[in-house]
Amino acid sequence: MKSEFLICLGTTGGHIFPGLAIANELQKKDRKILLVNAKVNNKNMPNINFDHQLELIDAKPFIGSSKSNKFKSIFYLIKSFFESLKMIKKYNPNVLIGSGGFVWVPISLAGWIMRKKVYTLEGNFIPGLANKIASKISTKIYTNFEGSKNYLPKNKCINYGYPVREKILKNLKRDIDILLVGGSQGAENLNLKFATQLENLIIKLKNNNVKIVHQTGINDYKKILSFYIKLKKKYNNFNFIVEPFINDLYEFLGRTKILISRGGASTIAESLLFNLNLILVPLKNSANNHQYLNCIEMRNTELAEVWLENEELYKLTDKIIFNLKNDSYDEIGIKKEKFFKRNSTKKIVNDILNNEEN
């Protein structure tokens, strides 16, 4: 069956959700869509209902610096490249769209070889290796940060913001004090450090009527849940929801006073739909230090505070207390208008369609 658009996903929410946002927008316009991902099943990423046809290729990330690992990486790159060629020939899409990640490299290269249009989504301030490679063969590159064009072919870049799942929730009460999202793969260090300072936070607030929603990732779920249960026995009015993964994050974002999150592009973009206080904790070892740079850009625009994991825990506690007392959500809304790009998904899809029609 022919598909007009091939959309490349990835093994993390930061690559999957933007792709799904684009797919859903194209579906509204009655376009035929094929989703592609890697066969490698990330055990930390629970199953998601994709609602579109999904094909898998045997792509794998770069797996180390030893000679044997380099050989394996090259082998899988070549293998996934030829699988991509075969798949593109079978479905014959006109357009390929991807947001980076190791699976985007063989697919974009195969599409370019077969003279298909390639469009790249870049959500981070500094592009990863996959998008740097794909940028050379892309028709256009849609960026989230204006400064990203300094690392990409400037003549191809358009700053429309990052695609998000646009679901409008109205008349929601801000009844969640803190929402902690460590990323779709969890964040062990962030989970533990937040939990360690939690009792001190309750004491400093001088009341235990606090509600927290905590996404832990699968690996830390039981350990963190046990911690919360023990704390609940000590502070009766303390309320919490602990989940390994939150699929419908929007249900919680609209009710949240403070979001504590890693510095991934997708979470940042989705959080900007809601006027909430944001504390970002960048992952230390992210590629090209991109999470740190994302966070600094957000801090520079006064849309987030940043806490680094090597800082003292009391500084995180103090930031949380300060933001809980700051309920000027209208002021946050005014500030974000200088940075936040509305209707990013629609603008990107319309631009691609217009480019294909002309």
Buried (B, 14 or more C-beta within 10 A) or exposed (E): EEBBBBBBBBBBBBBBBBBBBBBBBBBEEEBBBBBBBBEBEEEBBBEBEBEBEEBBBBBBBBEEEEEEEEEBBEEBBEBBBEBBBEBBEEBBBBBBBBBBBBBBBBBBBBBBEBEBBBBBBBBBBBBBBBBBBBBBBBBBBBBBBEEBBEBBEEEBBEBBBBBBBBBEEEEBEBEBBBBBBBBBBBBBEBBEBBBEBBBEBBEEBEEBEBBBBBBBBBBBBEEBBEBBEEBBEEBEEBBBBBBBBBEEBBEBBBBBBBBBBBBBBBBBBBBBBBBBBBBBBBBEEBBBBBBBBBBBBBBEBEBBBBBEBEEEBEEBBBBBBEBBEEEEEEEBBEBBEEBBBEBBBBBBBBBBBEEBEE
